[in-house]
Amino acid sequence: MNLSQSTLLSVALAALVVVSGCAAPVADPSAMPASWSWPDDPPTDRIGWEAGYWYNESIAVDQSDGLNASEREAFVARTMARVERIRGLEFREAVPVEIISRERYRSESDAFRSDPDPWQEQVYEAAFLVGENESVSDVLNQLYGGAIAGYYTPSDDRIVVVSDGETPTMSRATLAHELVHALQDQHFGFASTPPTHDGRIAANGLSEGDANYVEALYDERCSAEWDCVTAPDTEAGGGSDFDFGVYLTVYAPYSEGPQFVHSLRRRGGWDAVNAAYEDAPITAEQILHPEAYPDEGPADVTVRDRSSAAWSRFDRDRSTDRLGEVFIYTAFWDTDAIDRSSLRQQVGPYSRYNYTSNASAGWGGDELVPYRSGDGEFGYVWATEWDTERDAREFRTRYVESLLVGNLNATRVGPNVYVVEDGPFADAFRVRRSGTRVTVVNAPTVGRLDGVRAAG
């Protein structure tokens, strides 16, 4: 899947119009020295050549009036050859590419549609990203409806590019990005989706990081040595507003994954990147801090049930979650609990943002357990483990003094107990530190805290 920054990119049109009388795109001889000629097509497929096009050929493709069928064929084939050249892997089969309009995507696609889920509501509320005045499904659907530039579907080995223009056009970046996903599928396959938010960010940090890294290298060569198809003006984005805090959690693999992949490549070339698909990162911490991969995994954090009979965990395959360092950073960023300008302090040439802070970088592990009562109320227990007691104190201080009290105007009503009187996060909180562990208990009222988790 490809996401752009700000409003992200898109794609366009269900029916591709073939312009009458338009010849098939060919190499532009005026761009070559007079004494130079294209090499013959190879007898067998090879890296850097696809469907009759070498990676360094010029093609006559003009997107100002949209793409006709022959232009799209040349554009896709040469892009495949260039992705092979950069990535050092051969496409084993052709990849169909479809262009659809944003309107059609919103009305027909259910690829990224989110359904209402009370358990998910508690997860995003615990991260102070979506409060009780909003629905997580609505926020995510709004985000994906305007932000998706394109996606690859492994079930039918197909790329779909979403366009915002009135004529069918494609971004070379989106096309290259999605072709990398097809290449990943053909060589490594896709593992099952990790069950936690932190695990999904880690897995996507590799796959999306690989695709975004190749996309960046492609763009560098367009600036230095390759003749590249000009991006159409319609790529300004889908024009949809969305929740930027939630967007940051979704965008983290695209932002930090490329730097992670770059670090692997510096260690051992593309072979090291390829090997990572057999030993994938398991926490966002490993993506944000590549030196932690592969040896530093998450601490085993288990929240034992100490709820009353009135409260229970959700009946689902996995009733707990792990939020991880990205969600913690974003919770502090979105509530002004840390310096928001820290986000723009890039940590490497291939990172877009910086997702680290003193209050989140010492993360060692966590477990979040949402609860619900028989009368329809909700709460949660969130236990976090930190590398050192200093890290734990830093987190608790920032969580209580900057987030709860400073931003949400919470009132201290007892030892370790705070109440947010109004707003989308109006609730009672008990926040305790013991050594390197900080545990947050949330309930609708102070009187119900012990019901969610007995004190002790």
N, C-alpha and C positions, 0 to 999 in steps of 0.2 A: 504494500500500500504506500502511496506517496502523499505526503502532506507538505504544503508549503508554509512559510512563515506568514505572519499577520493573517490575512484571510485565506491563505493557501491557494493552490492552483485548481485546475478543472479539466473538462473536455467537451466534445460536442457532436451531436447529430446521430440519429438512428439510421437514416438512409444516406449512403454515400453517393453523391452526384458525380457521374462521369461526364466531364466536359466534352462536348462534341468536337471532334477534330483534333483533340490534344494528343500529341505523340507521347510515347513512353519516355520517361526521364532517361537521359544518357549523360555520360561524363562530359564535362565542359572543356573542350580542347583549348580554349583561350586561356585557361588557368595553368596550362602545362608548358614547359619549354618545348620548342619546336622539335628537338631531337629525341624527346621522351615519348615512349608509347606504353600503354597498359600491358602488363604481363598477361599471357594467356590464362584462361580459367584453369585452375588446377584439376587434375584427373580425379581427385578425391577431395572431400571437404577438409578444411584445415582452419586453424585459428587465424582470424583476420580476414576471412572470406566467407561470404554467405549469399546464396541464391544469385550468384552472378556479380556480386559487388565486393571489391576490396575495401578494406577499412579506410584507405587514404584516397579513394576516388572522389571526385566532385560529382554532384548530381544536380540536375535542373529541377529543383523543387521550390515553388513560390507559394507561401501560405497566405498571401494577402487576399486571395479570393477563395480560400479554402483549399483542401486537398482533394484531388480526384484519385481514382483507384490506382492508377499507375504511379502517381507521385507517392502515395502512401506505401505501395509495395517497395519502391526504391528507398524511401526514408527508413522503413522498418528493417530492410535487409542490411543496409549500410550501418545502421545503428547496432544491429546484432554483431556485425563484423567488428565494430569498434569496441563494444563491450567485451567481446572475446579477447581482443588485442590487449585491453587494459587488464582484464581479470585473469588471463592465462588459462581459460577454460573454454572448451568447445561446446557449442550448442549441439545436442544430440538429435534434435528435431525442431521443425519450424514451430513458431508460436503465433497463433491467430491474434490479431489486434482489432478490437472494435472501438469505434468512437461513438459516444452517445451524448446527448445534451444534458445539462444539469437538471432541467425540468423533468426529463425522463428518468434520470437517476433518482431524483427525489420521489417520484410517483411510483416507480416500479421496483427499485432495488431494495432488497432486505438484507444485503450483505453485512451492513454495519448497524442495523436497526436494533435499538435497545428497548426491551419491554419493562414495564414497572416491576420492581423487586424490592420489597421491604428490607431484606437483608442488605442489599446494595445501598439503600438509603442510609443505613446506620454506618456503613463503611465510609461513605463520603461525608457524612456528618461528623464522624470521629476525626476526619482530616480537615474539618472546617472549610470544606470546599463547596458543599451544597447543603443549605440549611433546610429547616422545616417549611419554608415558604416556597420551595421549589421541588421538582421531581428530578431525580438523577436521570431517568430515561429521557425526559424532555430536554435536559441540558445536553446529554450525549447526542441525541438525534439532531438537535440544532447544530451542534459542532460538526458532526459528520456530514450533515446535509449540505453545508456550505464549504467544507474544508477538503473533501476528498478530491484529489487531482486524478487519481487512477488507482487501479488495483489489479492484482493477479489472482485468479481463482484456480487453485491446484486441482479441484474436482474435475474441471474440463480443460485444464492447461490453456487458459485464455486470459489475455490482458484486455481490460476495459479502461479506456481513457475518457474522462469526463470533461466536456468543453463548455465554456460559458458564452462563446460567440455564436453568431447566427449561421456561420459556415463551419464545416468540420476542419478543425486544426488540432495539432498536437505539439506539446512542449517536448523538445529533445530531452530535457532533464527528466520529465515524467516517463517518457518512453524508455530511456536508458535505465532508470530506476526499476521499472517493472520488469524489464528484460533480465535484470540481475536476479530478481525473484524467480523468474522462470528457470534461469541457469542454476540457482540454488536447488530448486525442486528436482531438476534433471540429474544433478550430481549428488546431492546429499539428502533430499527429501525433507519434509517438515515434521518435526516431532510433535507430539500431542501438546496442547496448550497447558502451560503450568497452572496450577489451581489458585495461586495467589497473585495479587496485583504486583507485588515486588518481583515475583518470578517471571511474570509476563513482560515487565519492563526489561528484565535481564535478557530473556530470550529474544525479544524484539531488538534489544541493543546490538545483538550480533547480526541478525538478518537485515534489519532496517539500517543498521550502521554500515554493513557491507554495501548495501545498495546506495546509500547516500554518499559513501566514500568514493565508490566508482563514479557516481554522478559528479562529484566534485573534481575528480581527476579528469573526467571527460570535459568538463567546463574549462579546466586549465589548458587542455590541449586545443580546445576551440580558440582560446585566446592567443595561444603561442604558435600552433603549427597546422591545425586542421581547418578546412573550410566547412562551416557548420550551417545548418538550416536556421534561419532567423526565427526567433520566437515571435508568435503573433501578439499584437497589442491586446487581444482579449484575455491574456493570461493575468490580468490584474487581480483576479480572484472571484469567488462566488458572491461576494457582497453580503454575506450573512454575518450577523453579530453572533458572538458566542462567548461563553464564560472563559476568561483567559487563564484563571487558576486551574480549571479542569483541563484546558488545552495544554498547559505546561506539563501535566502528568502524562498526557498522551504523546506529546512531542519529545519527551526526554530521550527515547531511543534514537530518534532522528537527529537530535542535537548532539548527544554525547556518544552515541554508537560509532559514528565515523572516527572519532579520536581514539576510541577503544580499538577499532579494527586497524587503524594506522599504527597503534602501539604494537599490536600483534605482528603486523607486517615488518616493522622495524626489528622485532625479535628474530623472526625466522622466515621472512618473505611470505608469499601467498600460501606456501605450505602450512605455515603456522595458523593462518586464517582458516584454511580448509580443515585443519585438524580440530579447530574449536567447535566445528559442527558435531564432532563425536564427543566432545567434552564441553558442552555449552555453559556459559556463565549462568549462575543460579540466583544472584542478587543484583539489584541495581548498584550496590556498593562496588561490585567488581567492574561495572561499566564506568562509573564515575571515577574510580581509582584503579586503573588497569594493573597496578602493581599487586593488587589483592587477588588477581586471577592467575592461576586457578586454585590456589592453596587456601585462601581465607574465605571460608563459608560462613553462613549465619549461625549464631548461637542457638542452641535448642531452648526455646522459650515456650513453656506450657502453662496455660491458665487453667488451674483446676477449678471445677465448678463448686462455688460456695454460695449459690443462689437459694432463695427460699422456694417453697412449693408454688408460689404465685408467678415465678419467673422461669423461663426455659430458653435454652439455645434453639436456634432455628433447625428445623428438621430438613436437612439437605445433605448432599453427598459430603460436603466439607463445611462445617459450621463455623470455622475460624478463617482468618485471613492474616497475611503478613503485608504491612504497608511498605516498609523499607525506607531507605534514605531519601529517595526522590519525593515521596509523599510527605515526609516530615519537613523537608526543605520547603516544599510548595505550601504546606499548611502555614509555616511561619512567614513565607513571602506574601501569601495572599491576605494575611491578617496584619501586615505591617509589623510583625514581631521581630523582623530582622531588617537590615538595610536593603531596601528593594533594588538599589542600584547594583548590588552584588550580582544580580542575574546577568548583567551585561559584561561582567569581567571574564571573558573567555579564557579557558584553561589550556587551549591548544589551537593549532592552526585549522583543525577540522571540527572544532566544537562551535556550536552556535551560541549557547548560553553557558552559564556557570550554575550548577545545582548544588554547590557546597557552601556550608557556613559552619562557624564554630559550634552552633547549637545542633547540627545534624551530622557532622562528619565523623563523630565518634560512635556512630550507630554500630551495634553488634548483632542485633536481632530483635524481633518483636512478635507478638501474637495479639490479634484483635478478635474479640468474641462478642458479636451482637446478641442481645437478649430481647425477648418480648414477654409481656405479661398476658394473662388470660383476659384482661379487660382492654386490650388493644394499645397498651403503652410500650415504649421501647427504651432501651438503654444499652450500654456496652461496657466491657472491661478491656482495657488496652494495656498490656505489659510490655515494656521496652527494656532491652538489655544494652549496656554501654561498655565500651572497651575499658574505661577507667571510671573511678568514682568522680573524678573531676568532670568527665564527659557527662555523667549522669546528673551531677549538680547543675552543670551548664544548661542541660536540656530542661530540667525541672524549673529552674529560675526563669528561663525564657518562656516556657509554657505558661507558668503562673503569672509572672509579673508583666510580661510584655503582651502575651496573647489574651489570657483570661481577664486580667485586671486592666491592663493598659489599653487593649483594643475593644474588648467586649464589655468593659465596665463591670466586671464581676465584683461581688462583695464577699469578703471573708466572713463566714458565719460560725466558724469553729476551727479547731486544729485540722489543717490540711483540707478544709472543706470550703468551697466557693460556690456562689450562686450567680448566674447570669439571669437578670430579671426579665429582660425582654429582647426581642429580635429573633432572627432565624435560628440561633443557637441557645435560646433560653432554656436552661437546665441547671441541675446541680452536679458538681464535680468534686470528687475526692482524689487528691493527688499526693501520693506518698513515695518517698525514696527510701530504699534499703540497700546500702552498698552501691552496686552498679546497676541496680534495677529500679525503674520508676514505673509505678502502676497507677493508671487513671481509671476511676469508676465513674460512670455517667448514669444518671437517672432523671426522671422528670422533676422530682422534688428531693429535698434533703431527707425526708422521711422514707423515701423509697431506695436510697443508696444501699442500705444493708440488705434489701431484698434482692438487688442485683448481685451484690457480693458482700457477704458478711464481713464486718470489720475484724481485724485480727492479724 
